[in-house]
């Protein structure tokens, strides 16, 4: 099923270390029983960030051209790090 690949993904994410990639601090499962046919619930504990880009865009915060360049550079730096590790982000 999905359990082994999901656990493997969490372990890989936990090993990432880059200033522009959110850190996975821990992960855990609940409601798992080998005697039932349902899947466990998998939770990831991530580092706290006060704002994320989505929340800022949703609030319609105005960015100057220099701020946009800086934000995009940070996004691309993090993405390049992931690609170097042979990890591809599915949500972009």
Secondary structure, 3 states (H helix, E strand, C coil): CCHHHHHHHHHHHHHCCCCCCCCEEEEEEECCCCCCCCCCEEEEEECCCCCCHHHHHHCCCCCCHHHHHHHHHHHHHHHHHHHHCCCCCCCC
